[in-house]
Amino acid sequence: MKDGFLKAAAFSPALRVADCTYNAQQILEQLQAAAQRGVKLAVFPEFCLTGYTCGDLFLQRTLQQGALDALEWLLAQTRTLDTVALVGLPLLVHGKLYNCAAVLCRGQLLGIVPKTYLPNYGEFYEKRQFTPGSTEVQTVTVCGQQVLFGTSLLFRCRQMPSFVLGVELCEDLWSALPPSTFHALAGATVIANLSASDETVGKAEYRRALVANQSARLLCGYLYASAGHGESTTDMVFAGHDLIAEDGSILAETAPFAGDHAETELDCQRMEVERARNTSFEPSAEGYVTVEFDLAPEETVLTRRIDPAPFVPGDPQRRAARCELILKMQADGLAKRLEHARAKTAVIGISGGLDSCLALLVAVRAMKQLHRPAADVLAVTMPCFGTTKRTRSNAEILCGELGVSFQEIRIANTVRSHFADIGQDEKVLDVTFENGQARVRTLELMDLANRTGGLVVGTGDLSELALGWATYNGDHMSMYGVNAGVPKTLVRYLVQYEAETAATAALHDVLLDILATPVSPELLPAKDGEIAQITEDLVGPYELHDFYLYYVLRCGFGPAKIYRLAKAAFAGRAEYTDAVLYKWLRNFYWRFFAQQFKRSCLPDGPKVGSVTLSPRGDWRMPSDACATLWLAELEQLKPGEQ
């Protein structure tokens, strides 16, 4: 439960139709085992105490009483279980029969939620036996307990206020306006659906999409527990297709007919963050009653996969499609800017590194989109003190294969003249030595763009902007920054994708060699012809920084939770000890706050994903904000002192 994590499970126990005693025993066995695994929310199917396929037997008082007896027995048997459980049963209230979900915890009935929408088409005929539930909440007596009854009920955990449970049943989700919509607007962060969805061809895919989309629309966790083996097969079969989704993603699922259960951890805290930032999500709790309950606070062991590369799809096909889409977005943004500015050229400083390579590939695509020759792209290499033969050669080969105009400007003399102007000793390899070169490069590009009637295309990426790894008014500045929304981990895959689809073998080979070249600004003198300045040795591994960046900006999590997630995501990686993860997380926060002034005046550039640092778009932050609170929280987490 720490950090907002809730261990939850959806079950489809094998049952016997109308055998309430047997069914309750099956439920209890699974519930007890789940509680031992730390499950705090357990959802069972619709009518799991009786079976969904009882037909007109539901109208028999014997079956109704049998379900109540089974529920009372379950309440007695679960007094010591620290788990909220939901079970389905028929319930007679004021002479009418309802299809209900009973919510129980530690032997207490927290509430009973009736089904709102009763299907009466195709193979379903629930209106024959049941009455739709009402939003009006009333008090009824069930199993000797006074309990609230109605659809407008929510259940909140006192020890974990971000866990607010709403309940609906099967058809409710499939309706045009599901009750869960209102539950979420009233504050529910988790929706439980007790279902008895029979299986037909194609239905599993539709069901999966329905659950995922509802969790995305409502910014919630969604558990769907469906009836399985043991239901009558007179006219239907039930596959026990259980699903758990969170904010549009399926986290856990049982394959139809697998006879298993779905179990994972929901991040209730994330749901609160998502809703706080979404101004279209307008709370409305009118008519709702919230029942509070207690669970013993404990740290939830994470079993859900924490992706170490949240910006990069793991599936090769999805990744290729994502790369193609991003390249099209970047190219279209640049094409529009070139067209609007009537630019005769797109001027790019090409270093032989990844970022400038990607910018060049995008520029060539933009010219093609505008039906202009690739030669309208002017690629400029500006060798100086740190340039190596490898990067210089790769830059020239790349430009030749792409058919762009290529120019070399040796800037060493200009830099030396500049150093003389300001009194900088060339032998002092300090920040002035480095930034002086970067600013001269930008000067050359800007003036060359003026001379050729063009505009300068920026090459810096999202990760560099987050860390401030750019020279202010040097490579920090351009007339359009095509890579500004692309994190470094994704830059690699975009270039790799272009290599895999390259028109020539030479282009394929040079792109792969650029990928294999260490990331470096090449601002310090080379050693024995090799790159002397490795960026990741100085600022840290980009895969860690991109991971931190995602959870800081996209999820709004604090340092403690991000550190915990990082340990889970990179577990098993020997190079990423707790101390290493901590060191670079602290470095990330320090740099992120200290370097905001560079992001406050960024050039225009296209947003391509959900995380961006444009001061005009998604990220507005004062340049003089203090990192004190974040660093203080991190100070409590030093490895060995936890």
BELFENWO-V308682 format. One record per residue. RES is the residue in one letter. OMEGA is omega in whole degrees, -180 to 180 (* if undefined). NEAR is the number of other C-alpha atoms within 12 Angstrom. D_FIRST is the distance of its C-alpha to the first C-alpha in Angstrom with 2 decimals. Layout:
RES,OMEGA,NEAR,D_FIRST
RES,OMEGA,NEAR,D_FIRST
//
This chain:
M,177,31,0.00
K,-180,26,3.79
D,176,32,6.36
G,-179,34,5.45
F,-180,38,4.74
L,177,45,5.34
K,-174,42,7.69
A,-178,52,10.85
A,176,47,14.48
A,-172,51,17.95
F,172,53,20.77
S,-176,51,24.57
P,174,45,25.97
A,-176,36,29.73
L,173,34,31.47
R,-177,29,34.92
V,176,31,36.36
A,178,34,36.81
D,-173,31,35.75
C,-180,36,32.96
T,179,28,32.86
Y,-177,28,32.45
N,179,39,29.82
A,178,40,27.70
Q,178,27,28.00
Q,179,28,26.84
I,-178,40,23.78
L,-180,34,22.96
E,-180,21,23.41
Q,-180,31,20.96
L,179,43,18.44
Q,178,28,18.81
A,179,22,18.52
A,180,31,15.37
A,178,30,13.75
Q,178,16,14.97
R,179,25,13.31
G,178,33,9.81
V,-180,39,10.25
K,177,43,8.77
L,-179,49,11.34
A,-177,50,14.82
V,179,53,17.72
F,-172,55,21.32
P,174,53,24.53
E,180,48,26.95
F,-178,55,29.23
C,178,52,27.54
L,-177,54,29.04
T,-166,50,32.53
G,-177,46,32.64
Y,-169,45,33.18
T,180,36,36.80
C,179,30,38.32
G,-177,27,40.56
D,174,20,42.81
L,177,24,41.51
F,-179,34,38.77
L,179,24,41.61
Q,-179,20,42.40
R,180,17,41.34
T,179,18,40.95
L,179,29,38.16
Q,179,35,36.48
Q,178,27,36.65
G,178,29,35.54
A,178,40,32.31
L,178,33,31.78
D,179,28,32.57
A,178,36,30.08
L,180,45,27.36
E,178,29,28.35
W,178,26,28.28
L,179,40,24.77
L,-179,36,23.65
A,-176,22,25.36
Q,-175,24,23.98
T,-178,31,20.28
R,-177,23,20.34
T,-179,21,18.44
L,-178,34,15.82
D,-175,33,12.29
T,170,40,12.18
V,-179,48,13.45
A,177,49,16.52
L,179,52,19.16
V,-177,57,22.72
G,179,49,25.97
L,172,47,29.24
P,-179,49,32.46
L,178,42,32.82
L,180,31,36.09
V,179,26,35.87
H,175,13,39.15
G,179,12,41.17
K,-177,21,39.17
L,-177,27,36.96
Y,173,39,33.59
N,-166,53,31.30
C,168,48,27.96
A,176,45,24.26
A,-180,55,23.14
V,-176,47,19.59
L,179,46,18.90
C,177,36,16.40
R,176,27,17.50
G,-179,27,21.09
Q,171,37,21.16
L,180,38,22.15
L,-179,37,20.07
G,177,42,22.52
I,-176,49,24.79
V,178,51,25.14
P,179,49,28.52
K,-177,45,29.36
T,-175,35,31.04
Y,-178,33,33.13
L,-179,28,35.21
P,179,27,36.79
N,-179,16,40.45
Y,180,12,41.75
G,-177,10,42.42
E,-176,17,41.12
F,177,23,39.16
Y,-175,20,40.74
E,-179,31,38.04
K,177,24,40.16
R,-177,21,42.59
Q,-167,26,40.36
F,179,32,37.60
T,179,27,37.33
P,179,29,35.00
G,-179,34,32.24
S,176,26,32.71
T,180,25,30.57
E,-179,20,31.91
V,178,24,29.53
Q,179,25,31.33
T,178,21,30.76
V,177,22,31.81
T,-179,19,32.01
V,180,32,30.37
C,178,26,30.36
G,-180,16,31.48
Q,172,21,28.59
Q,-173,16,29.02
V,179,24,26.65
L,-175,34,26.45
F,178,41,27.92
G,-177,38,28.12
T,-176,40,26.73
S,179,41,25.57
L,172,46,22.52
L,-177,43,18.95
F,-175,45,16.03
R,177,30,13.50
C,-179,33,10.55
R,-176,18,11.69
Q,-179,20,8.66
M,-173,29,7.02
P,178,31,10.46
S,177,31,9.91
F,177,42,9.27
V,-172,43,12.96
L,171,49,14.60
G,-174,49,18.24
V,169,52,20.50
E,-175,53,23.69
L,171,49,25.92
C,-174,44,27.68
E,179,36,30.65
D,-180,39,28.75
L,-175,40,27.28
W,-177,29,30.75
S,-178,20,32.44
A,-179,13,33.69
L,-175,16,31.32
P,175,31,28.17
P,-179,40,26.54
S,176,44,23.21
T,180,37,24.90
F,177,33,25.30
H,-178,41,21.85
A,179,42,20.37
L,178,33,22.92
A,175,32,22.05
G,-179,39,18.41
A,176,44,16.64
T,179,50,14.16
V,177,53,13.92
I,176,55,17.22
A,179,55,17.96
N,175,54,21.54
L,-170,49,23.36
S,170,48,26.37
A,-177,44,29.58
S,179,41,30.83
D,-174,36,33.87
E,171,29,34.65
T,-177,18,37.53
V,178,12,38.56
G,-174,12,36.48
K,-179,18,34.00
A,180,26,31.03
E,180,18,31.39
Y,180,17,31.69
R,-180,35,28.68
R,-180,35,26.56
A,-180,23,27.87
L,-179,31,27.35
V,-179,44,23.63
A,-178,32,23.12
N,179,26,25.34
Q,178,39,23.78
S,178,39,20.29
A,-177,27,22.16
R,-176,31,24.25
L,-178,39,21.54
L,-173,42,19.01
C,167,46,16.38
G,-176,54,14.61
Y,177,58,17.17
L,-179,57,17.33
Y,180,54,20.92
A,-173,56,21.92
S,-180,54,25.67
A,-177,50,28.29
G,-174,44,29.70
H,179,34,32.29
G,175,33,34.21
E,179,38,34.85
S,178,25,38.57
T,180,19,40.18
T,-179,14,43.25
D,-175,15,42.78
M,168,22,39.35
V,-178,26,36.90
F,-168,38,33.11
A,-179,37,31.15
G,-179,42,27.56
H,-177,45,26.36
D,-175,49,22.56
L,171,47,20.77
I,-178,49,17.38
A,177,47,17.86
E,175,39,16.22
D,175,34,18.57
G,-179,23,21.59
S,174,26,20.50
I,-179,34,20.34
L,-179,35,17.41
A,-176,35,18.39
E,170,37,21.60
T,177,31,23.92
A,177,22,27.56
P,179,33,29.82
F,-180,25,31.26
A,179,20,29.02
G,-178,26,27.87
D,177,28,24.34
H,178,39,20.89
A,-176,39,18.52
E,178,38,15.01
T,177,39,12.56
E,174,42,9.28
L,178,46,9.62
D,-177,41,9.11
C,179,39,9.25
Q,179,34,9.97
R,179,34,12.83
M,177,42,14.23
E,-180,33,14.67
V,-179,27,16.40
E,-179,29,18.58
R,-180,30,19.68
A,-177,18,20.48
R,-175,19,22.82
N,-176,15,24.39
T,176,10,27.18
S,180,13,28.13
F,-174,24,24.98
E,-178,18,26.41
P,176,22,24.38
S,-175,16,26.35
A,-178,19,25.06
E,178,16,28.54
G,-178,20,28.92
Y,174,30,25.24
V,-179,31,23.86
T,177,30,20.21
V,180,30,19.07
E,-180,26,16.26
F,-177,29,14.40
D,170,25,12.24
L,180,27,9.40
A,180,24,9.02
P,176,21,6.26
E,180,19,5.68
E,-180,19,5.33
T,176,25,5.24
V,-177,24,8.93
L,174,30,10.22
T,178,23,13.20
R,-178,27,13.92
R,173,22,16.86
I,-174,23,16.65
D,179,26,20.25
P,179,31,22.02
A,-173,29,24.59
P,180,31,22.96
F,-172,38,26.41
V,177,31,28.25
P,-179,20,28.15
G,-179,17,28.09
D,-176,11,30.54
P,-179,14,34.10
Q,177,13,35.47
R,-179,15,32.76
R,179,23,33.10
A,179,25,36.87
A,178,20,36.64
R,-180,26,34.26
C,-180,34,36.69
E,180,27,39.66
L,-178,19,38.06
I,178,35,37.15
L,178,39,40.66
K,179,27,42.16
M,179,28,40.15
Q,-178,42,41.19
A,-179,38,44.77
D,178,28,45.03
G,-180,33,43.83
L,180,45,46.40
A,178,37,49.09
K,-179,23,48.75
R,178,31,49.00
L,-179,32,52.02
E,-178,23,53.65
H,-178,14,53.14
A,-175,18,54.38
R,-177,17,57.28
A,179,30,56.41
K,-180,29,58.94
T,168,40,56.70
A,-174,53,53.07
V,-177,48,53.15
I,172,52,50.54
G,-175,50,50.39
I,-173,49,49.93
S,-172,47,48.90
G,178,44,48.32
G,-174,44,44.58
L,-172,42,41.73
D,180,46,41.24
S,176,43,44.94
C,179,49,45.36
L,180,49,42.82
A,179,44,44.43
L,178,52,47.81
L,179,46,46.72
V,-179,43,45.37
A,178,54,48.63
V,177,42,50.71
R,-179,36,48.76
A,178,35,49.29
M,178,36,53.02
K,179,24,53.21
Q,180,24,51.54
L,-178,25,54.19
H,178,14,56.93
R,-178,22,57.83
P,178,22,58.68
A,-180,31,56.23
A,176,28,58.88
D,172,33,57.83
V,179,44,54.86
L,180,40,56.06
A,-175,46,54.11
V,174,39,54.94
T,-174,37,54.38
M,-178,40,54.90
P,177,38,55.22
C,-170,33,55.23
F,-174,34,54.66
G,-177,34,51.50
T,179,36,52.30
T,-180,33,52.61
K,-177,23,54.94
R,-177,26,52.10
T,179,39,50.40
R,-180,35,53.79
S,180,24,54.99
N,180,34,51.88
A,-178,43,52.14
E,179,35,55.77
I,-180,32,55.29
L,-179,42,52.38
C,179,39,54.51
G,-179,24,57.47
E,-179,27,55.59
L,177,36,54.12
G,180,26,57.53
V,174,33,56.55
S,-174,32,58.87
F,180,32,58.39
Q,176,27,59.52
E,174,26,59.27
I,178,26,59.45
R,-171,22,59.69
I,-175,28,58.32
A,-179,25,59.05
N,178,18,62.22
T,179,24,60.61
V,180,34,57.75
R,178,23,60.30
S,178,18,62.28
H,178,23,59.19
F,179,25,58.40
A,179,15,62.00
D,-174,13,61.64
I,177,14,58.69
G,-180,16,59.80
Q,177,21,57.10
D,-177,19,58.05
E,-179,26,57.36
K,180,15,56.69
V,-174,14,53.74
L,-177,20,50.77
D,-177,16,48.50
V,177,19,46.50
T,177,26,49.79
F,-179,32,51.18
E,-174,32,48.28
N,177,29,47.84
G,178,38,51.60
Q,-178,42,51.76
A,-178,38,48.88
R,176,31,50.56
V,177,37,53.92
R,-180,41,52.46
T,177,38,51.14
L,-179,28,54.51
E,-178,31,56.32
L,-178,40,54.11
M,-178,32,54.38
D,176,18,58.12
L,176,27,58.62
A,177,29,56.75
N,-176,19,59.12
R,-177,18,62.12
T,179,21,61.16
G,-176,22,59.97
G,175,31,56.41
L,-178,40,52.89
V,178,48,50.61
V,-180,52,47.58
G,-176,46,44.62
T,-176,49,42.85
G,-177,45,39.78
D,-176,43,36.36
L,-179,45,32.97
S,178,43,31.59
E,179,44,34.68
L,179,47,34.33
A,-178,46,30.76
L,-176,43,32.00
G,-178,33,35.33
W,180,35,37.13
A,179,38,40.24
T,-179,32,43.40
Y,-177,31,43.66
N,171,26,46.55
G,177,31,46.94
D,175,45,44.94
H,-171,41,42.56
M,176,38,45.23
S,176,39,46.74
M,173,33,47.96
Y,-176,38,45.23
G,-173,42,42.17
V,-177,51,41.50
N,-171,51,38.65
A,-179,45,36.75
G,-175,42,33.93
V,178,47,33.69
P,-174,45,31.39
K,-179,42,33.11
T,179,34,31.27
L,176,40,32.55
V,-179,43,35.99
R,-177,36,36.55
Y,176,35,35.95
L,178,40,38.16
V,178,40,40.97
Q,178,32,40.43
Y,179,30,40.63
E,177,36,43.89
A,-178,29,45.15
E,-179,22,44.54
T,-176,19,46.49
A,-177,21,49.12
A,-178,15,52.68
T,178,18,54.30
A,-179,17,53.67
A,178,21,54.34
L,178,30,51.67
H,-175,25,49.19
D,-178,24,50.04
V,177,36,49.90
L,178,44,46.50
L,179,29,45.14
D,175,27,46.73
I,177,37,45.20
L,-177,32,41.80
A,-178,20,42.62
T,178,31,43.75
P,179,27,41.46
V,-177,34,40.13
S,173,34,42.42
P,-180,44,44.17
E,179,36,47.24
L,175,37,48.23
L,-177,33,49.14
P,179,28,52.26
A,178,23,51.85
K,-179,15,52.33
D,177,11,54.85
G,-179,17,54.27
E,180,22,50.52
I,-177,27,47.66
A,-172,23,47.03
Q,-179,26,44.04
I,-174,23,40.85
T,-174,26,38.31
E,173,22,35.18
D,-175,14,36.54
L,-176,18,36.63
V,-180,31,33.57
G,-179,29,31.32
P,-179,30,30.51
Y,179,38,30.25
E,175,33,27.69
L,-177,42,25.26
H,177,43,26.37
D,176,40,26.08
F,180,41,22.50
Y,-179,47,21.76
L,-179,44,23.96
Y,-175,37,22.18
Y,175,34,18.73
V,-174,32,20.42
L,-175,31,22.69
R,-173,27,21.35
C,179,29,17.70
G,-178,25,18.15
F,177,29,15.29
G,-177,32,15.83
P,-177,39,17.16
A,-179,32,14.20
K,180,29,12.07
I,178,41,15.37
Y,178,43,16.26
R,179,33,13.20
L,179,36,14.06
A,179,39,17.66
K,178,32,17.28
A,-176,25,15.83
A,-175,28,18.51
F,177,26,21.38
A,-180,21,20.67
G,176,13,24.06
R,-173,16,26.05
A,-177,12,28.10
E,-177,14,29.14
Y,174,25,25.65
T,178,21,24.66
D,-179,28,21.88
A,179,21,24.78
V,178,24,26.15
L,-179,39,22.96
Y,-178,35,22.57
K,-175,27,26.27
W,173,36,26.46
L,177,46,23.32
R,178,36,24.96
N,179,31,28.21
F,-178,43,26.79
Y,-179,37,25.65
W,-179,27,28.95
R,-177,31,31.05
F,180,39,29.19
F,-175,30,29.88
A,-172,26,33.31
Q,-179,32,34.63
Q,-177,33,33.85
F,177,29,37.57
K,-179,33,38.46
R,-178,41,36.18
S,-180,29,37.56
C,-179,26,40.88
L,171,40,40.11
P,174,32,42.67
D,177,31,42.02
G,-174,39,40.24
P,171,38,38.57
K,-179,32,34.89
V,-180,32,33.97
G,-177,28,30.17
S,180,23,27.21
V,177,32,27.17
T,-176,36,30.31
L,179,45,31.53
S,178,34,34.62
P,178,24,35.34
R,-175,18,36.86
G,-167,19,33.99
D,-173,21,30.26
W,177,27,29.97
R,-174,19,31.56
M,177,25,31.04
P,-177,19,33.50
S,-178,21,35.18
D,175,15,34.98
A,-178,19,31.29
C,179,19,29.88
A,-171,26,27.08
T,-176,17,26.70
L,-178,17,23.20
W,179,28,21.80
L,177,26,23.79
A,177,18,22.82
E,178,23,19.10
L,-178,31,20.16
E,179,21,22.34
Q,-171,18,19.46
L,-177,25,18.41
K,179,23,21.83
P,-179,19,21.85
G,-180,11,22.88
E,-177,10,21.63
Q,*,14,17.88
//
